[in-house]
Amino acid sequence: MKTLEKTTQSPMARVIEDFWNKDGFLDESMKMEPTINIIDRNGVYKVRVSAPGFKKKDFKVAAEDGSLIISAEKRIEKKEEKENFVRKEFSASSFSRSFRLPENITLGHIKANYKNGLLNITISKTNLDKREVKEIKIR
């Protein structure tokens, strides 16, 4: 019977293997879709998007054709130059999520802000409890 011997790798071979085994140089946070919570409270829908690492300018929020569309795109470029060595890496990370908006909302009252990795969107509901009543006279 043959015995299996452990192969030893050179440090450079380990770096290259780690590079490719981790899908390149992207870290896991750049490949994941953000978590989203939707809360219905006190006449307002609150949409909370956990998206650390993004900046306010990376986001686009729109209400279109009865849907709320949340998207973001981020590009990173790294360049390292040393004597006899050049390394340039770039990455792009993006996501897009859409949610059907209920009929009882006011489009003019949708607000969004981004702070400390959390995008908060508030959507005011139309007050359906105060329905207008009009008496119609019969002639």
C-alpha positions, 0 to 999 in steps of 0.5 A: 500500500502506498502512503499519502504524503502531504505536499508542501506548498511554497508561500507564493503557491499558497497566495495564488491558491487562496486568491483563486479559491476565494473567487479572486480578490473580492471579499464576501461582503461585496458578493452578498445581497443586503438584508432588507427589513420592512416594518409597518408601523403608525401609518408609515412603512419603514424599509431598512437596507443593511448595506455597509461599505456603500456610500450615499452616492452609490444608491438609487431609489425610485418609485416606478410603475407601482414598485419601489426600486432600490439599487446600488453600484460600487466600483473599487480600483486598487493599484500597487507599484513597487520595484519590479512589481505591478499589481492592479485589481478592480472590482464592481459590486451591485444589487437591485431589489424591487418591491410592489408598493401597496395602493395606500401610499403617498408617492410624494411622501417617500423619504430616504437617508443613508448613514453608517451602512444603513439605508432607511426609507420611509413611505407614508400611508394615505389615511384611509380611515378618514374617507371623504363623505359627501351627501348627494341630494336627490332631485 
